[in-house]
């Protein structure tokens, strides 16, 4: 998959880490977007289901922190959304700061596959 190639080459991560990290981002989008909106993304980018299934569970303390960050983050809550991913990235042996490195690559890929509208939809969730 082209996205995994982009992530592994630009971030020097393994394919498993790339797949899991991208899966965590898409899983978050799936949870935050309505089914209709998310289906537009899945139609434009085949293989998202496989990425989501490769994402580790992010639960635990990071979910609590994500909720707290959302309550302080104003109406958008993107900070809380991203903080909630920290546990999943940790399970992939990736530091939380890697989340911020994954997001622009994933957004760029979504834009290249589905255009500005899909990128904007995803950017609203991922900040």
C-alpha positions as CSV (number, residue, x, y, z in Angstrom):
1,X,0.0,0.0,0.0
2,X,1.4,3.4,-1.0
3,X,0.6,5.0,2.4
4,X,2.6,2.4,4.2
5,X,5.6,3.0,1.9
6,X,5.3,6.7,2.5
7,X,5.3,6.2,6.3
8,X,8.1,3.7,6.4
9,X,10.4,5.7,4.2
10,X,9.7,9.2,5.6
11,X,9.5,8.2,9.3
12,X,11.9,5.3,9.4
13,X,9.4,3.0,11.0
14,X,8.6,-0.7,10.4
15,X,5.7,-1.7,8.2
16,X,3.9,-3.0,11.3
17,X,4.4,0.3,13.0
18,X,3.3,2.2,9.9
19,X,0.2,0.0,9.5
20,X,-0.7,0.2,13.2
21,X,-0.2,4.0,13.4
22,X,-2.2,4.7,10.3
23,X,-4.8,2.3,11.5
24,X,-5.1,4.2,14.8
25,X,-5.6,7.5,13.0
26,X,-8.3,6.0,10.7
27,X,-9.9,4.2,13.7
28,X,-10.2,7.6,15.4
29,X,-11.7,9.1,12.3
30,X,-14.2,6.2,12.1
31,X,-15.3,6.9,15.7
32,X,-15.6,10.6,15.3
33,X,-17.1,10.9,11.8
34,X,-20.5,9.8,10.8
35,X,-20.9,6.5,8.9
36,X,-21.7,8.4,5.7
37,X,-18.6,10.6,5.9
38,X,-16.3,7.8,6.8
39,X,-17.6,5.7,4.0
40,X,-16.4,8.4,1.6
41,X,-12.9,7.9,2.9
42,X,-13.1,4.1,2.7
43,X,-14.3,4.3,-0.9
44,X,-11.4,6.6,-1.9
45,X,-8.8,4.5,0.0
46,X,-9.1,0.8,-0.4
47,X,-7.5,-1.2,2.5
48,X,-8.5,1.1,5.3
49,X,-10.4,-1.8,7.1
50,X,-7.1,-3.8,7.1
51,X,-5.3,-0.8,8.6
52,X,-7.9,-0.3,11.3
53,X,-7.8,-4.0,12.2
54,X,-4.0,-3.8,12.6
55,X,-4.3,-0.9,15.1
56,X,-3.6,-1.8,18.7
57,X,-6.1,-0.9,21.4
58,X,-5.3,2.5,22.7
59,X,-7.4,2.2,25.9
60,X,-6.3,2.7,29.5
61,X,-4.8,5.8,30.9
62,X,-4.4,7.5,27.5
63,X,-8.2,7.4,27.0
64,X,-8.7,9.2,30.4
65,X,-6.1,11.7,29.4
66,X,-7.8,12.2,26.0
67,X,-11.0,12.9,27.8
68,X,-9.4,15.4,30.1
69,X,-7.6,17.1,27.2
70,X,-10.9,17.3,25.2
71,X,-12.6,19.0,28.1
72,X,-9.8,21.7,28.1
73,X,-9.4,21.8,24.3
74,X,-12.5,23.8,23.5
75,X,-15.1,22.8,20.9
76,X,-12.9,20.9,18.5
77,X,-11.2,18.6,21.0
78,X,-8.5,17.6,18.5
79,X,-5.9,17.7,21.2
80,X,-7.9,15.1,23.2
81,X,-8.4,13.0,20.1
82,X,-4.7,12.8,19.5
83,X,-3.8,12.3,23.1
84,X,-6.1,9.3,23.2
85,X,-3.9,7.7,20.5
86,X,-0.8,7.8,22.7
87,X,-1.5,4.4,24.3
88,X,-1.8,2.7,20.9
89,X,1.4,4.3,19.6
90,X,3.2,3.2,22.8
91,X,2.1,-0.4,22.1
92,X,3.7,0.0,18.7
93,X,7.0,1.1,20.4
94,X,6.5,4.6,19.0
95,X,6.7,7.8,21.1
96,X,3.7,10.0,21.4
97,X,5.5,12.7,19.3
98,X,5.3,10.3,16.3
99,X,1.5,11.0,16.2
100,X,2.2,14.5,15.0
101,X,4.6,13.1,12.4
102,X,2.0,10.5,11.1
103,X,-0.8,13.0,10.7
104,X,0.5,15.2,7.9
105,X,1.6,12.2,5.9
106,X,-1.8,10.5,6.3
107,X,-3.6,13.8,5.4
108,X,-1.4,14.3,2.3
109,X,-2.1,10.7,1.2
110,X,-5.9,11.2,1.7
111,X,-5.8,14.4,-0.3
112,X,-3.9,12.7,-3.1
113,X,-6.5,9.8,-3.2
114,X,-9.7,11.6,-2.4
115,X,-9.2,15.4,-2.9
116,X,-9.5,18.4,-0.7
117,X,-12.9,17.6,0.7
118,X,-11.8,14.3,2.2
119,X,-8.6,15.7,3.5
120,X,-10.6,18.5,5.2
121,X,-13.0,16.0,6.7
122,X,-10.1,14.0,8.2
123,X,-8.2,17.2,9.3
124,X,-11.2,18.2,11.4
125,X,-10.7,15.0,13.4
126,X,-6.9,14.8,13.4
127,X,-6.3,18.6,13.7
